């Protein structure tokens, strides 16, 4: 785990579930999960945000385009929507989502994922 | 074991102003489980960063929601201001705080009306919305718009409110306060209202955290967290307490929102007393490069904004997690074990805004 900004740490895929379990046991609230695909870096950045009282911390996981990322939905139920959204709109492969909606979270006709055009 | 059945609820339902669907697994009249599904009105606003530059995205952010439009625009501007190291003039901070609290007032009054409508108390619904109308009039007088009034810009605000106008608003709010107290007294004391709310839809504090609930939904479960206490805009200069309730039921959610109505009026009063004279915006030059995460307290709860810029006029990422998105798992929790007849009210108690949720 490496600190990259104030309140933000970069973690490996292998560390993810351990970090998430620690947060759950300490009764931290999952604020959100954000997936982005910066054009310059050409990889996914998945940011997990947690809050306890007014404390706020974020963990960032880097994933390559075809890489699978473990789901945290079996630890935090509320991650189900976030993970389904990341897969549907960004094409991030999330492994073992508790309720996998198979790209049907949003009932849209537009082709997904919305990656930068040259990457589609 | 009673008869089991699955009953669809929504997306079109008299109590739903916007579409959400629930599959309710019932045993006789008792809800055993609820499976939510959304996705009827996804607009792809986040992906507009490909077509709209970072200045135009202010207007996109404001269109995420019609009720908390101002606070969406403000949170987006705050994220860009952090990335570009822009210091907002204090007067602009105070003006943003005043408009934010007016948005909270009209949102909570709107919600009270919808709640009254939900349990069939039509005259109470009309009274709540009549009061709300006066706040919309204030928006119109101060900005020219009633719903989406586009006064945010990166670096401050586009319009000033003269001090005379602010004092007049405080006079109007003082008059309204008594009327609001009379109306909200019915929500808090009336036997028929209490019979629908007390003890219905219990969400314990621990469940609220585990399910990621935010805003009044969380505070009604005894969790003392309000993003305004982080001191953004002018909130750091103001004196207010976080309103919580330990009852954890639908009545507690109503109680917290009603408390926040009076708190908002008080915050506006404090702002008008303390607002400094001066500039209302800072000139912003250059392109944003970097990233920022911002959390603000909207009427429905904490909204999270993440913006990532790459030194060009088009952003790499514009991410919004709205309060209703976070409150849906908590709603599912409150529905388990509820009576079928209480489902519409329980859906209302999270103050659902599905347009926000789907962006």
Interface residues (C-beta under 8 A of the other chain):
Chain A: X24 X27 X28 X29 X30 X31 X32 X34 X36 X37 X38 X39 X40 X47 X49 X51 X53 X54 X56 X58 X76 X77 X78 X80 X81 X89 X101 X104 X105 X106 X107 X108 X110 X114 X116 X117
Chain B: X37 X38 X39 X40 X42 X44 X46 X47 X50 X206 X209 X210 X211 X212 X213 X224 X225 X229 X230 X293 X295 X302 X304 X306 X308 X310 X316 X317 X319 X321 X325 X326 X328 X329 X358
